[in-house]
Amino acid sequence: MSTPQHLILVSHDQEGHATGLLPAEADAPQLSVLDASVTRGDGVFETISVGSGHPQALDAHLDRFARSARMLDLPEPDAGLWGDAVHAIAEALAGHEEAWVKTVISRGIEGGSTPTGWAYGSVSPDFRRERTEGVAVALLDRGLRSDVAETAPWLLAGAKTLSYAVNKAAVREAQRRGADDALFVSSDGLLLEGPTSTLIVLHDRALVTPPAALGILPGTTQHDLFSAARDWGLDARVDVLRPDDLRTAESAWLVSSLRLAAPIRAVDGAATPVDAGLTAAMNGFLRSRRS
Ligand code: PLP
């Protein structure tokens, strides 16, 4: 049986206002070769997990979609219409325990002013191994200082843009070093985020994550985990972290919407402790979210 795929085009007018939703063939050509998404990666996106038909953390994803759009001077996405598109695709995928919907908005055809938008969804890959056995990470220099968001906002650090070639290259470099995933470090030595995930470290019974002000994406998964920390008898706080903090941590995770909480089992080849019980509790909580 082929993998289910669902596509809804989100049409816009020349002023950048969303005008309607149009279900379309997911495996038929839809995009112009002149679209800024493909010619320049000039647009923003979100990937939203769907649990048995329920989009998870949808409001937080739509807020971040709008935040990224603002950072690129794109028109404000219409939260109502985009939410309807995500719900429609999520319902079509209700027969699957874990699925996802990606929302994309680009600057549109070069030279024009009409954004291109679409929402596409399908079934999630199987992440059981990463969630239980964990991931080995390689620390990679991002080459940007931790104040980049303030000093060079045009670098769009912390926006979820369509330009993920660098993030993909980082994962390949991590794999060349014998790891599964990368963890970026600022050029002035602060831990940042993974190429597609947020870092959470457990220290003295507190979950700690680096501040978004360092030019990293504010994670929706991290946010939800922090809201549940009390249930696990833990505090939660945002704080700067350095590589040494990883080496002394009681446990650490890379968390994201689809893979959920993947415990870090090694850093640059040195084994680090995995808290299997807490990881299972985190993933159980994340999978049970119904909004
Ligand atoms: N940081 C980056 C760079 C990401 O691409 C992602 C998700 O794709 C995350 C963090 C985690 O965000 P979320 O938990 O909202 O999926």
Residues whose N, C-alpha, C, O or C-beta is under 5 A from the ligand:
A	BS01	PLP	T47 E193 G194 P195 T196 S197 T198 L217 P218 G219 T220 T221 Q222 V255 S256 S257
